[in-house]
Amino acid sequence: MATYAVGDVQGCLEPLKCLLETVKFDPATDVLWSVGDIVNRGPDCLATLRFFYALRDSLVMVLGNHDLHLLAVACGARRPSASDTLDEILEAPDRAELITWLIHRPLIHQDKGYTLVHAGIPPQWSVKKAMRRAREVENVLRGPDCVEFLRNMYGNEPAVWSRDLQGMARLRLITNYLTRMRYCTNEGWLDLVHKGPEAPCNGKKVSAWFSHSSRKAANDRILFGHWASLEGKTDSPTVIGLDTGCVWGGAMSLYCLETGAWTRCRCENGRQITP
């Protein structure tokens, strides 16, 4: 039995199948962990969502920001963006079944000595605290206030955590930390504008969320995606970047939790490049 973690798929199903075939993935004995963002921007979003749904008994998946965006568009809380590639899902006859399954995915998963999260854990939170905060959002997603939350989910404020935060502002910040964060200060002030691999030179003392030496989760092994420009490089043995930019012409990466081995498939236009 093996456990494999894959980076952001974003509708690029062919490279994912290439990776699973390469490692001889067997859903009867093996498990696939997904860091989220399984849809949007790539060429085969509906087929990808159906593939994950069919694999659900051998799958652990956390939600990414693109998955949440799909949920918002599907329920009418948000209009599609010009760059979205979600129309096939929205028009699919099995749309309701797929969306219902997706909305019940968690924001964080912890097992086998690893924590799986889409973007990261802010420096001021332990993994235990992050999981507790994630449950707040998950409970709202699965409850009667789901549409209201998805409508109010968008935005960069508030930019730092406070125990006094309540309501949609509190839920928005938790969601931004776990699904959108890249750069922040040691106190957790977010910079949600910059995406490059180098810290912005804008006078703020921001660094990659995982580079703060005093962060509470420094001793935890964390699997994350979301940050394609890093090309998986974190310079940390405990923070493992899985997003290597398949949809942007990079590669799709698969990491074996038991052995630490990497398997990669080079991509172009969301398709596998034949070696």
N, C-alpha and C positions, 0 to 999 in steps of 0.2 A: 504493500500500500504506500502510495506517495501523495504528497500534498503540493500542488503547484499554484503559485500566485502570478497573476497576469496583470500587466499595466492597462492603461486606458485603451479600450478597444474602439470606441467611437464609430461603430458601424463598419469596421474593417474585419469582416468575418473570415475572409480567405486566409489572411496571415495567422489568425487564431487557430483555424483548423490545421494549418501547416505546422504550427508549434505542437499542437496536441498529437498529431500524427508522428512527429519527430520523436517525442518522448514516449510514444506508444501508450498514451493516456487511455485507461480503462475505467469507465464510469462505475463498473461493478466493484472496483477496489480502490480507485484513486479519487481525490477530491480537488476541484478547482476553486481557488480563491480569486475573486475579482475585486479590484480596488475601485470599481465604479466607473462612471462615464462610459457605459457600454454602447450608448447611442449618440448621434448627432455629429455632423460634419462629414462623416464617411459615406460610402456608396451603398451599404447594405444594412441599414438600420433595422428594418422590420425583420429581416432574416436573422440578424444578430440577436434581437430581443427574443424571437421565437426559439433560437438555438439555446439561449440561456434558460428560458422557461422549460424547455424539454429536458435540460440537464439538471433541473432544480434539486433533485434528490442527491446529486453529487456535487453541489455547488454551494459556496458561501460567497455572498456579494454584499458590499456596502454601497450606499448611494453616493453618487458624485453630483456636482453642480449641474451637469447636462441632464442627468436622470431626473433631478428635481425640476429642471426647466420643462422637460417633457410632461411631467405630471401637471405642472401649472398650465401649460398650453392645452393639455387634454381635457382639463376640467373647466376651461374658459377663464381662468384667472389671469392669463397673460396671452397676448397676441404673439404669434410666431415671429422670430427675427428673420431678416432677409437671408442670413447665412445658414439657417436651420435646414436639416435634411430629414424632417420628421413626418412628411406628408403621408408616406406609405403606412406608417403606424397609425396615424390619426384616421385613415380611411379603411383600415383593415377590419374584416368581419369579426376577428377575435380580439379587437382592441380592448374591450372591457375586461376580458379575462387577463390579458397581459398587463394592463395598467393596475388592476387590483393586486396582482402578484407583485408588481414592482413597488407599489406603495407600502408594502409590508416588509421591504428590506430594511435592515438597520443602518445606522450611520457609523457604527464602530463594531468590530468583532474582535474578541480576544480568545485565543486558544493556542495550544502547542508552544507556549512561550513567546508568541508573537501578538502584536496588536495591528489590526488591519483598519485603515482609515483612508479616506480619499485624499485629503490635503495635508493633514498633520494634527499635532497636539500642541496648543499654545504653551509657551514656556512656563506660565504661571499655574498650569493645571497638571496634576498627576493623571495617569491613565484612568485610575478609578474615578476621579472627579469628572474627567471628560466623558466617561461612559454614563455617569449619572446625568450629566447635562444632555447628552445625546438622547437619553430616554425621554426627556421632556419634549423634544422635537418629534420623536417617533410617535409618542402618544397623541400629539396633536394631529399628525399626519393621518393617523388611523381613526380619528374621532370626528365629531360633527363640525369642528372648527377648521377642518382641513383646507377648504377653499379660501377661507379668510387668511389663513397662514400663507398659503401659496401666493395669494395676491399681494401680501405685505412682505414677502420674503426678500424681494429685490432691494438693493441699496447698500451703501458702504458705511452707514452710521447706525448705531454707535460704533466707535472704532476701538473701544477698549472695555474690558469686562468690569462690572461692578455688581456687588451683591444686591444692590438696590434696583437693578434693572428688572422690569416686569413686562408682561404681555408680549406683544409682537416684537418690540425692540430687543427684548431678551432672547427670544427665539431666533430672530434674524442674526444676532451676533454669534450665537452658538453655531448656527448653520454656516456662517461665514468662516469661523475658525476651522470647522471640520471639513468643509467642502471647497473653500476658495482661498484660504491663506497660503501665502508664499513668504513675504517679508513682514517682520514685526519687530518691535522693541522687546527688551527683556521683560517688560511689564505687560506685554501683550497688545500694545498699540499697533493696529493693523495698517499696512500700506497695501491696498488692494489694486493699485494702479500698475505697478511695475511687475514685469513677468520675466525679464532676462535673467541669465545665470549670474550676473554680477550685481552686487548691492547698489542701489541708486545713490548717486552723489547729490543729495538734495538737502543736506544739512541735518537730516534726521539720523538718529542712531539706530537704524534698522538693519537687520541681518536676516538671513534665512532662518526660519523658525527653529530649525534643528541645530543651528550653530551656536546658540546661547548656552554657555557652559554651565550656567546655574539653573537650567530648566528642570522642572520637577520630574520629567519622564526620561532623564538622560540615561538611565540604566535599563530602560525597556527597549526591546527590539520592536521597531515600528516599520511596517510596510505601507508605503503611500504612493500615490500617483500624482496627477494634476499638473506637474511641472515639467513639460516636455523639454524646455530649453536646458535643463540640467543634464539631459541625456543619461539620467540615472546616477549621476556622480554626486555623492554627498560627503565624501571624505570621512565617513563614519562607519564603523563596523556594525553598529546597532540600528542605523537608520538606512533603510533600503528603498531607493527610488525605483519605481517600476515603470513609470511613463517615459518611454524613449521615442515618442513622437511618430508613431506609425502613420497617423492620418496626415502628418505634415511632411512625409517623405523620409522619415527616419527608420525606426525598426519597432517591432513588437517584441516584448521581452517576457520570458517565463522564468520564474525562480522556484527552485525546489527547496522547500523548507527543511526537509530532512538532510539533504546533502550540501546545500548552499550552491548548487550548480545552476548556471544560467544557460538558457537556450534562446536564441534570437532569430528572427526572421526579418530580412530587409524588405522595405515596402516602398511603393510608389503609387500615388493616387489611390491609396487605401488597398492596394493589391500586393500580393507577394511578388517579389522579384526572383525569378528563377536563377539559381546560382550558376 
